[in-house]
Each structure stands twice: as structure tokens, then as C-alpha cells.
Amino acid sequence: MDAVLRIFKRVSGLSETDSEIKGSAGLTFCSIRLLVASTQAISLIGKQGSLIRSIQESSGASVRVLSG
């Protein structure tokens, strides 16, 4: 997860030490597709979707889980 965040920050032009974006001027739409092995998907989703729901609420992200 740390590696994903570091790559995201570099691609977005953020400093790797930035923990959050300050002000709305730097906000832009960003779409990221994270491929996870089906055997590991439960670790990301959590019991009854609790972890993925927490990620959505804390980050404001829209998360979709695709099959296949």
C-alpha cells in the first residue's frame, strides 16, 4: 500500500512527504485501477464490506469491485 501511495503522489506531482492536499486549488480528478488477486480481495473488502466502506468514507473515493 505504501508503494501505491508513493507512486500516486509522484504521478500527481505531490511531494512524497505530503500527507494531505492543502486547499482546493490542488484538487483534481484522478482515476486509479488497482488489480488484486481474487484470493486477496477479502483482505481489501473486509468482513461484510467494512474495510472498503471505511476507505470510501475516509477518503471520499468511489470504489468499485469488478469480477472477472
N, C-alpha and C positions, 0 to 999 in steps of 0.2 A: 504494500500500500504506500509506503514511503517513496518507493521508486516511481510509482504512478503520479504522486503529488509533485515530485521534483520535475518530472517530465512535463506535466501540465503547466507548472509555473514557468519553466523555460520556454515552452511554446507560446505561452500567453504574454511573455515579456515581463514577468514578475521576478523580483529578487527571490532567491531561494530562502532568504531569511524572513520574507513577508509571511506573517501568519494569517493575515486577513487583508482584504482590499479596503482602503480608506477612501471614503467619499464615493459618490455615484459616478463621477467622471470616468473612472476606470472600468466600470461595469460594461461588459459586452456579453452577447450570447455565445455560448460555447457548447459544442456537442462532442461527447466522448463515448465511444463504444468500448466496453470492457468485456473481453471474452473470458469466461470462466468455465472450467471443466464441469460437466454435469455432476460429477462426484463431489465437487467442492461448492456447488451452488447453495446448498443448505447452510453452509458457513456464512455466506453473504446475506441470505434471506432471513435466517434466524427462525426461531420457533414461532409458527403462525404468522410469519412476516414481520416480527417485531423489530429485527435489526434493520431491515431495509426501510421500514416505516420511520425509524429513528433517524436514519441517514437523510431521508427526504425532508423530514421536519426540521432538522438542524441546519441543513444546507440550502433548502429551498429548491433542491434538484428534482427533476422529474425522472423517475427510474422506471424502466420497462424491462420485464423479464421475457425474453423470447425463447421459444422452444426450437429444437432442431438445430 
